[in-house]
Amino acid sequence: MTGDAQTPTNESSAPNRELEERLAILATFNEVLADVSDAIVTATRREDIEQHVCERLVQTDTLRFVWIGTVDDNSATVRPTAYAGSADGYIDELTVSLAESDSENTGLVGRALESGSVQTTHSIATEPASEFGPTRDAALDRGYHSAASVPLEVGDERFGVLTMYAGHDGAFTDELVEPIRTLGHTVAQGIDSHVRRQRERELERRDATFSRIVEDIEEYAIFRLDADGHVESWNRGAEAIKGYSTADILGEHVRTFYTDDDRARGVPEHLLDTARRDGRVEDEGWRVRADGSQFWASVVITALSNDDGDVVGFAKVTRDMTERKRRERQLDAVFNSTFQYMGLLDPDGTVLRVNDAAVAFAGLDRDDVVGKQLWETLWWCGDDERVSDLKAAFSRAAAGEFVQYEVEVDGRADHPNAVIDFSLTPVFDGDDVVLVVPEGHDITDRKEHERQLRRERERLEFVNRVIRHNLLNGLNVVGARADIAAEFVEPDGQAHLETVRSRVDEMTELVGTMRTFMKVIVERDSHELYERSIRNAIDSGLRSIEPAGTTVDISVGTVPQLTVVADELLDEVVTHLLKNAIQHNDNPNPAVRVDVTAGDDAVELSVSDNGPGIPDEEKQSLLEQRIEDLSDPGNGFGLFLVREIVDGYGGEIRIEDADPSGARFVVSLPRE
């Protein structure tokens, strides 16, 4: 009877419902596992796979919400990247921390990531917030009653975490732990496969881009070799530099590019072995083109390895450095052809190069110098003060300052002490000092010559004092006594007395000339110049001529109020020019004229006469006479003094023809 039929109780239906839910979850898991493979093929982004998994899982009635997150290693937090289901703002309240200092925010998700295993919560309502995490109340508010979290890992690679929430307690039983682990592993493998494919595609794209770039490069020969050294690729630069077409060179061994001597010495094989062992090798040397000509090459060979670390080939980059080599040879020729001592230093003072003159000076080999700091070399060591001065000078040069000073250094045994005019010149790259160039010029002989000159000047000064005091005073006494004796000399003896007086006057004038000469020679280097009035100098010169009682007509043009750079010897210049014009004038009516003209930078003083003039071929020789050319101090000595004095002023003297006849001596003197 129908009345006898028994209606199933709630107790018997509950296990059936739970079983059905578990079966539904398992079926969904299996469907997701099957869908992941398809998603990998169709997805263009990793996020597409993650979103597909979330959406597929919530299609079962049991699962209310699913999300996937990735770990931000910098902040030690989990960031949601995909989710599906009844969220109702829950995702915005998620806070998962993996930091040890923030354990209260670790929760279920953090434990799954830290343990690397499935973590479940059978009842969110009965689990403390400290265990489930800070979003416990938010989960309950949205009807989430149980949860499971599984890390998405493949080997050591961690892609994130998958977390699921069910609408009733106990949804994730122990029987589901293994399927959940399998689900997580499968999703992780799907993400891993996608990421790998994306990486491979990116590498293929970059490789294709790089290959196109390499093929178009003409400044460098860039090509690939197989593991034995045979050419596998060829670019335009390689064809331009080496002269081989792609068809001609593919498959040929790298030995093809080396000289006969290098091939005989096994250089190509040695370079490949070094690259195979060290991963990379650099070399410079002569290489051979297809036409047999040679070029200087800078070469880098890099070993190419597979994932197992086995060398499967080499990348070879070659640059034609022939022009640089030519410039280096020219530099070496200049560097080593100079008699100056030269070198190159690092900014820390280490010697990089020295020229032949420098090593020959000390009798050293380059190996004794290169690689040492300059102050440790034989030239400088052995004298603490000398080393200290050098270090101080080098510090200034390394900071960008040009430094120059004289120093005594040690040389060869036969030349132990030498005085060097030494300098340090910084070389810049932008604002930075990248090299320092030391230069030295041996001035030992010059210093000795200067010492001898000082001794000669001292002797001349002594002679000058003798002339000024003893000889001139003696002549003054003779002249004075001759004047006194005139009262006692008989008429017959007056002619002899006049001869004495005349000779005394001549000797006095000669002493004056010698005093001027001594002043020019002895005091030239130390004498200071100042502004002199050209008019005052002319007046002084005219006064010195007047006592001679000359009948020469001396005229002076307009003389402006001008000053020139000179000293008191300017008076002597005017005097000797006037005397020269008078003494060499054989005109019955001798005349001399003095003129002054002013320019922007110089003043010209000219003295003209109406005498016989000077032939053109003799003008320059007169101005170039040396002291040994003057046989008689009274013959040409005055003009010699004029030249020496004017030269000391930085001026010039020239001889011209006067109009209508005679000679004109022109002195150009600087105004400042």
C-alpha positions in Angstrom: 0.0 0.0 0.0 1.0 3.4 -0.7 0.5 4.4 2.8 3.1 1.9 3.8 5.7 3.8 1.8 8.4 5.3 3.9 9.7 8.9 3.2 13.5 9.1 3.5 14.5 10.9 6.7 16.9 14.0 6.7 19.6 11.8 8.3 19.7 9.5 5.4 19.5 12.3 2.7 22.4 14.4 4.2 25.1 11.9 3.4 23.8 11.5 -0.1 23.8 15.3 -0.6 27.4 15.5 0.7 28.4 12.7 -1.6 26.7 14.4 -4.6 28.4 17.6 -3.8 31.8 15.9 -3.5 31.1 14.2 -6.8 30.1 17.5 -8.4 33.3 19.1 -7.2 35.4 16.2 -8.4 33.6 16.4 -11.8 34.3 20.1 -12.0 37.9 19.5 -11.1 38.2 16.9 -13.9 36.6 19.3 -16.3 38.9 22.1 -15.3 41.9 19.7 -15.7 40.7 18.9 -19.2 40.0 22.6 -20.0 43.5 23.8 -18.9 45.2 22.3 -21.9 42.8 24.0 -24.3 43.1 27.3 -22.3 46.9 27.1 -22.7 46.6 27.0 -26.5 44.0 29.7 -26.8 45.1 32.1 -24.1 47.2 35.1 -25.0 47.9 36.0 -21.4 48.5 34.2 -18.2 45.7 36.0 -16.6 43.3 34.5 -19.2 44.1 31.0 -17.9 43.7 32.0 -14.3 40.4 33.7 -15.0 39.1 30.6 -17.0 39.9 28.3 -14.1 38.1 30.5 -11.6 35.0 30.8 -13.8 35.0 27.1 -14.5 35.2 26.1 -10.8 32.3 28.3 -9.6 30.0 26.6 -12.2 29.3 24.0 -9.5 26.6 24.9 -6.9 28.9 24.0 -4.0 31.6 26.6 -4.7 30.5 30.2 -4.1 33.7 32.0 -4.8 37.2 31.2 -6.2 40.3 33.5 -6.6 43.9 33.1 -7.7 46.7 35.4 -6.5 50.4 35.9 -7.0 53.1 36.6 -4.5 54.7 40.0 -4.5 58.2 39.2 -3.1 59.0 42.9 -2.5 56.1 43.4 -0.1 55.7 39.8 1.0 52.0 39.9 0.2 49.6 38.1 -2.0 47.9 40.1 -4.8 44.7 38.7 -6.4 44.9 38.5 -10.2 41.7 36.6 -11.1 38.4 35.7 -9.3 34.9 34.5 -10.0 31.6 33.8 -8.2 29.7 35.7 -5.5 32.4 38.2 -4.4 30.3 41.2 -3.2 33.4 43.2 -2.6 35.2 40.4 -0.7 38.3 40.7 -3.0 38.8 44.3 -1.9 39.0 43.2 1.8 41.6 40.4 1.2 44.8 40.9 3.1 47.4 38.1 3.0 50.9 38.7 4.4 53.8 36.3 4.3 56.0 38.5 6.5 57.1 36.9 9.9 56.4 40.2 11.6 52.7 40.2 10.3 51.7 36.6 11.2 48.1 37.7 12.1 47.5 38.3 8.4 48.9 35.0 7.2 45.8 32.9 7.6 44.7 29.9 5.5 46.3 31.2 2.2 49.6 32.1 3.9 49.8 28.6 5.4 49.3 27.0 2.1 52.1 29.0 0.5 54.5 28.5 3.4 53.9 24.8 3.7 53.6 24.1 0.0 50.5 21.9 0.6 46.7 22.0 0.6 45.2 23.8 3.5 41.4 23.5 4.4 39.0 25.0 6.8 36.0 22.8 7.4 34.1 25.5 9.3 35.0 29.2 9.0 32.5 30.0 11.7 34.2 27.9 14.4 37.8 28.7 13.3 39.5 31.6 15.1 40.3 34.7 13.0 43.9 34.2 14.0 43.9 30.9 12.1 41.7 31.7 9.1 42.8 35.3 8.6 41.5 38.8 9.1 38.8 38.3 6.4 36.9 35.6 8.5 33.9 37.9 9.3 33.8 39.2 5.7 33.6 35.6 4.5 30.8 34.6 6.8 28.9 37.8 5.9 28.9 36.6 2.2 27.8 33.0 3.0 31.3 31.4 2.8 31.4 28.5 5.4 34.4 26.3 4.4 37.5 27.0 2.3 40.5 25.3 0.7 43.8 26.8 -0.5 46.4 25.1 -2.7 49.8 26.5 -3.8 50.4 26.7 -7.6 53.9 25.3 -7.9 56.0 23.4 -10.4 59.3 22.2 -8.9 61.0 25.3 -7.4 58.9 27.7 -9.4 56.0 29.2 -7.5 53.2 30.8 -9.6 50.8 31.8 -6.8 47.9 30.3 -4.9 44.3 29.1 -5.7 41.6 29.5 -3.0 38.0 28.2 -3.1 35.0 28.9 -0.8 31.9 26.7 -0.3 28.4 27.6 1.0 28.3 25.1 3.8 30.6 23.5 6.4 32.7 20.5 5.6 32.7 20.9 1.8 36.4 20.1 1.5 36.8 16.7 3.1 40.0 14.7 3.5 39.0 12.7 0.4 39.2 16.0 -1.6 42.7 17.0 -0.5 44.5 14.9 -3.1 42.2 16.0 -6.0 42.7 19.6 -4.8 46.5 19.1 -4.8 46.2 17.6 -8.3 44.1 20.5 -9.5 46.7 23.0 -8.2 49.5 21.1 -9.8 47.7 20.9 -13.1 46.8 24.6 -13.1 50.4 25.5 -12.2 51.7 23.3 -15.0 49.3 25.0 -17.4 50.6 28.4 -16.3 54.2 27.2 -16.5 53.7 25.9 -20.0 52.1 29.2 -21.0 54.9 31.2 -19.5 57.5 29.1 -21.1 55.8 29.4 -24.5 55.6 33.1 -24.0 59.3 33.3 -23.1 60.2 31.2 -26.1 58.1 33.3 -28.4 59.8 36.4 -26.9 63.2 34.9 -27.4 62.4 33.9 -30.9 61.1 37.4 -31.6 64.2 39.0 -30.1 66.5 36.5 -31.8 64.8 37.3 -35.1 65.1 41.0 -34.4 68.7 40.6 -33.3 69.5 38.5 -36.4 68.1 41.2 -38.7 70.1 43.9 -36.8 73.3 41.8 -37.0 72.8 41.1 -40.7 72.5 44.9 -41.4 75.6 45.9 -39.3 78.5 46.9 -41.5 81.0 48.3 -39.0 81.5 44.9 -37.3 81.9 41.4 -38.6 79.4 39.4 -36.5 79.0 35.7 -37.2 78.5 32.3 -35.5 80.8 29.3 -35.4 79.9 25.7 -34.6 81.6 23.9 -31.8 84.5 22.9 -34.0 85.1 26.5 -35.3 83.3 26.3 -38.7 81.4 29.3 -39.9 77.6 29.0 -39.6 76.4 32.5 -40.2 77.7 35.7 -41.9 76.6 39.3 -41.9 77.1 42.3 -44.1 79.9 43.7 -41.9 81.7 40.4 -42.2 81.5 40.5 -45.9 82.6 44.1 -46.0 85.5 43.6 -43.7 86.8 40.2 -44.7 85.7 40.2 -48.4 84.0 36.8 -48.4 80.5 36.3 -49.6 78.1 34.2 -47.6 78.1 31.4 -50.1 82.0 31.3 -50.2 82.6 31.2 -46.4 79.8 29.1 -44.9 81.3 25.9 -43.6 84.9 27.1 -43.7 87.0 26.9 -40.6 87.9 30.1 -38.7 91.6 29.3 -39.5 90.8 30.8 -42.9 91.1 34.4 -41.5 94.5 34.0 -39.9 98.0 34.5 -41.2 100.2 31.6 -42.0 102.4 32.2 -39.0 99.3 32.3 -36.7 97.9 29.1 -38.2 101.3 27.4 -37.7 101.4 28.5 -34.1 97.8 27.2 -33.5 96.4 30.7 -32.6 92.9 30.0 -33.9 92.5 26.8 -31.9 94.1 28.4 -28.8 91.5 31.2 -28.9 88.6 28.8 -29.3 89.9 26.6 -26.4 90.2 29.7 -24.2 86.7 30.8 -25.0 85.4 27.3 -24.4 87.2 27.2 -21.0 86.6 30.8 -19.8 83.4 31.6 -21.7 85.0 34.6 -23.6 88.3 35.7 -25.0 89.6 38.9 -26.6 92.5 39.3 -29.1 94.1 41.7 -31.4 96.2 40.9 -34.4 96.6 40.7 -38.2 93.9 38.9 -40.1 93.7 38.0 -43.8 91.0 39.1 -46.2 89.7 37.1 -49.2 92.0 39.0 -51.5 95.1 38.2 -49.4 95.4 41.7 -47.9 95.8 42.0 -44.2 94.0 44.2 -41.6 94.5 44.8 -37.9 91.5 43.2 -36.1 90.0 43.5 -32.6 88.3 40.2 -31.9 85.9 39.0 -29.2 84.9 35.3 -29.2 82.1 34.2 -26.8 81.2 30.6 -26.1 77.5 29.6 -26.7 76.2 26.9 -24.4 73.0 24.9 -24.1 70.9 24.3 -21.0 73.2 21.5 -19.9 76.3 23.8 -20.1 77.7 22.2 -23.1 79.4 24.5 -25.6 77.5 24.2 -28.9 79.2 27.0 -30.8 80.8 30.5 -30.7 79.8 34.0 -31.5 82.6 36.0 -33.0 82.7 39.8 -33.3 85.5 41.4 -35.4 86.3 45.1 -35.9 88.7 46.5 -38.4 91.2 48.6 -36.3 93.7 49.1 -39.1 93.4 52.9 -39.0 93.7 53.0 -35.2 96.8 50.8 -35.5 98.2 53.2 -38.0 97.6 56.1 -35.7 99.2 54.2 -32.8 102.3 53.6 -34.9 102.5 57.3 -35.8 102.0 58.2 -32.2 104.7 55.7 -31.2 107.0 57.2 -33.8 106.5 60.7 -32.4 106.5 59.4 -28.8 109.9 57.7 -29.3 111.5 60.1 -31.7 111.6 63.1 -29.3 114.6 63.7 -27.1 112.2 64.7 -24.3 111.3 62.1 -21.7 107.6 61.2 -22.0 105.2 58.8 -20.5 101.5 58.0 -19.8 100.2 57.6 -16.3 96.9 56.4 -14.8 95.1 58.9 -12.6 96.5 57.0 -9.6 100.1 57.5 -10.8 100.7 54.1 -12.3 103.1 54.1 -15.3 101.4 52.9 -18.5 104.0 53.8 -21.1 107.4 55.5 -21.3 109.3 56.4 -24.4 112.8 55.3 -25.5 114.4 58.5 -24.3 113.1 58.1 -20.8 114.3 54.5 -20.3 117.6 55.2 -22.0 118.2 58.1 -19.6 118.1 55.8 -16.6 119.6 52.8 -18.3 116.4 50.8 -17.6 114.2 48.2 -19.2 110.5 49.1 -19.7 109.6 46.2 -17.4 111.4 48.0 -14.6 109.1 51.0 -14.9 105.7 50.0 -16.4 103.2 49.0 -13.8 104.9 50.9 -11.0 103.8 54.2 -9.6 106.0 57.0 -10.9 107.5 57.9 -7.5 108.6 54.3 -7.0 110.8 54.3 -10.2 114.6 54.8 -10.2 114.3 58.4 -11.4 112.6 59.5 -8.2 113.1 57.1 -5.3 115.9 57.6 -2.8 115.0 61.2 -1.8 112.0 61.6 0.5 111.7 65.3 -0.2 111.8 64.8 -4.0 109.1 62.0 -3.7 106.9 64.2 -1.5 107.1 67.1 -4.0 106.2 64.7 -6.9 103.2 63.3 -5.1 101.9 66.8 -4.3 102.4 67.8 -7.9 100.7 64.7 -9.2 97.7 65.3 -7.0 97.3 68.7 -8.5 97.6 67.2 -12.1 95.1 64.4 -11.3 92.7 67.1 -10.2 93.0 68.8 -13.6 95.9 71.3 -13.2 99.0 71.7 -15.4 102.1 71.5 -13.2 105.6 72.4 -14.1 108.8 72.7 -12.0 112.5 72.0 -12.1 113.8 68.9 -10.3 117.0 67.0 -9.9 116.6 63.3 -10.6 118.8 60.2 -10.8 120.0 59.0 -14.2 122.6 56.5 -15.4 125.8 55.7 -13.5 127.7 58.0 -15.9 125.1 60.7 -15.5 123.9 60.3 -11.9 122.4 63.7 -11.3 120.4 65.6 -13.9 118.3 68.8 -13.7 114.9 68.2 -15.5 112.4 70.8 -16.6 109.5 68.5 -15.5 105.8 68.9 -16.3 102.5 67.0 -15.7 99.7 67.5 -18.2 96.2 66.1 -17.4 94.2 64.5 -20.3 90.4 64.9 -20.0 87.5 62.8 -21.1 84.6 65.3 -20.5 85.2 66.6 -17.0 87.2 63.6 -15.8 91.0 63.3 -15.9 91.7 59.9 -17.6 95.4 60.2 -18.1 98.4 62.3 -17.0 101.3 62.9 -19.4 104.7 63.4 -17.7 107.3 65.2 -19.7 110.9 66.0 -18.9 113.6 67.9 -20.7 117.2 67.6 -19.5 118.4 71.1 -18.8 121.5 70.1 -17.0 123.8 71.6 -19.6 121.7 74.8 -19.8 121.8 75.2 -16.0 125.6 74.7 -16.1 125.8 77.3 -18.8 123.7 79.7 -16.8 126.0 79.1 -13.8 129.0 79.9 -16.0 127.3 83.0 -17.3 126.6 84.1 -13.8 130.3 83.7 -13.0 131.2 85.7 -16.2 128.8 88.4 -15.2 130.4 88.5 -11.8 133.8 89.0 -13.4 132.5 91.6 -15.8 130.9 93.4 -12.8 134.3 93.4 -11.2 135.9 94.8 -14.4 133.1 97.4 -14.5 133.8 98.6 -11.0 137.5 98.8 -11.9 136.7 100.9 -15.0 134.1 103.1 -13.1 136.3 103.8 -10.1 140.0 103.2 -10.6 140.5 103.9 -14.4 138.0 106.8 -14.6 139.2 108.4 -11.4 142.8 108.1 -12.7 141.8 109.8 -16.0 140.1 112.6 -14.1 143.2 113.1 -12.0 145.4 113.2 -15.1 143.0 115.7 -16.8 143.0 117.9 -13.7 146.8 117.8 -13.4 147.1 118.6 -17.1 145.0 121.7 -16.5 147.3 122.7 -13.6 150.4 122.0 -15.6 149.3 124.3 -18.4 150.4 127.3 -16.3 153.9 125.9 -16.0 154.4 124.6 -19.5 156.5 126.6 -21.9 154.9 127.5 -25.3 157.1 124.8 -27.0 155.5 122.2 -24.7 151.8 123.3 -25.2 151.4 120.9 -28.2 152.4 118.0 -26.1 150.0 119.1 -23.3 147.1 119.3 -25.8 147.9 115.8 -27.0 147.7 114.6 -23.3 144.4 116.4 -22.9 143.0 115.0 -26.2 144.0 111.5 -25.3 142.5 111.9 -21.8 139.2 113.1 -23.4 139.2 110.1 -25.8 139.9 107.6 -23.0 137.2 109.2 -20.8 134.7 108.9 -23.6 135.8 105.3 -24.3 135.4 104.5 -20.6 131.9 105.9 -20.7 131.1 103.6 -23.7 132.5 100.6 -21.9 130.4 101.5 -18.8 127.4 101.5 -21.0 128.4 98.2 -22.5 128.9 96.6 -19.1 125.6 97.9 -17.9 123.8 96.3 -20.9 125.6 92.9 -20.5 125.6 92.6 -16.7 122.3 94.0 -15.8 120.1 93.0 -18.8 118.3 90.1 -17.0 117.7 91.8 -13.7 117.1 95.4 -14.9 113.5 96.7 -14.7 112.0 98.8 -17.5 109.7 101.7 -17.0 108.0 104.5 -19.0 110.5 107.0 -20.4 109.8 110.3 -22.1 111.0 110.2 -25.7 111.5 114.0 -25.7 113.7 113.9 -22.6 115.9 111.2 -24.1 116.4 113.3 -27.3 117.2 116.4 -25.2 119.8 114.4 -23.2 121.3 113.1 -26.4 121.6 116.6 -27.9 123.3 118.0 -24.8 125.9 115.2 -24.9 126.8 116.3 -28.4 127.0 120.1 -27.8 130.4 120.1 -25.9 132.1 118.5 -28.8 131.9 121.8 -30.6 130.5 120.3 -33.8 129.5 122.4 -36.8 126.9 119.9 -37.9 123.4 121.3 -38.5 121.2 119.3 -36.2 117.5 119.8 -36.5 114.6 118.1 -34.6 111.1 117.7 -35.9 108.0 117.9 -33.8 108.4 115.6 -30.9 105.1 114.8 -29.2 104.8 114.1 -25.5 105.1 110.3 -25.6 106.5 107.6 -23.4 108.1 104.3 -24.3 109.0 101.2 -22.3 112.8 101.7 -21.6 115.2 102.9 -19.0 118.0 105.5 -18.6 120.0 103.8 -21.4 117.6 105.3 -23.9 119.7 108.5 -23.6 122.7 106.4 -24.8 120.7 105.2 -27.8 120.0 108.7 -29.0 123.6 109.8 -28.3 125.2 107.0 -30.2 122.8 107.4 -33.2 123.7 111.1 -33.3 127.4 110.4 -33.0 127.2 107.8 -35.7 125.4 110.2 -38.1 128.0 112.9 -37.4 131.2 110.8 -37.5 130.4 109.1 -40.9 129.1 112.2 -42.6 131.6 113.5 -45.3 129.3 116.2 -46.7 130.8 119.7 -46.8 127.7 120.9 -45.1 126.8 118.1 -42.8 123.2 117.9 -41.5 121.4 115.6 -39.1 117.7 115.4 -38.4 115.8 113.7 -35.6 112.1 112.8 -36.1 109.5 110.9 -34.0 106.4 109.2 -35.3 103.8 107.5 -33.1 101.8 104.4 -33.9 99.2 102.5 -31.8 101.7 100.0 -30.4 105.1 101.6 -31.0 107.0 104.8 -31.3 109.6 105.2 -34.1 112.7 107.4 -33.5 114.7 108.2 -36.6 118.1 109.9 -37.1 118.9 110.9 -40.7 122.0 112.3 -42.2 123.0 113.7 -45.6 126.3 111.7 -45.8 127.3 109.1 -48.3 124.6 106.6 -47.3 125.0 102.8 -46.8 124.8 100.3 -49.7 121.9 97.9 -49.5 124.1 94.9 -49.2 125.8 96.3 -46.1 122.7 97.5 -44.2 121.8 94.1 -42.6 125.4 93.1 -41.9 126.0 96.3 -40.0 123.0 95.4 -37.7 124.2 91.8 -37.3 127.8 92.5 -36.2 129.0 90.4 -33.2 131.3 91.6 -30.6 134.2 89.7 -32.1 133.6 91.5 -35.4 134.5 94.8 -33.8 138.3 95.3 -34.1 138.2 98.7 -32.5 135.8 99.8 -29.8 135.5 103.1 -31.5 134.6 101.7 -34.9 131.0 100.3 -34.9 130.8 99.8 -31.2 128.2 102.5 -30.7 125.8 100.9 -33.2 126.4 97.5 -31.5 125.4 99.0 -28.2 122.3 100.6 -29.7 121.2 97.3 -31.1 121.8 95.5 -27.8 119.9 98.1 -25.8 117.0 98.3 -28.2 116.8 94.5 -28.3 116.5 94.5 -24.5 113.5 96.8 -24.7 111.8 94.4 -27.1 112.2 96.9 -30.0 113.8 96.8 -33.4 116.3 98.8 -35.4 116.6 99.1 -39.2 118.6 101.1 -41.8 116.9 103.0 -44.6 118.0 105.4 -47.4 117.4 109.1 -46.5 115.9 111.5 -48.9 117.5 112.8 -51.0 120.8 111.2 -49.8 122.4 109.7 -46.8 121.2 107.1 -44.3 118.3 106.9 -41.8 118.5 104.8 -38.7 115.1 103.9 -37.4 114.5 102.6 -33.9 111.0 101.2 -33.1 110.2 101.1 -29.4 107.1 99.6 -27.7 104.7 102.0 -26.0 103.5 99.5 -23.4 
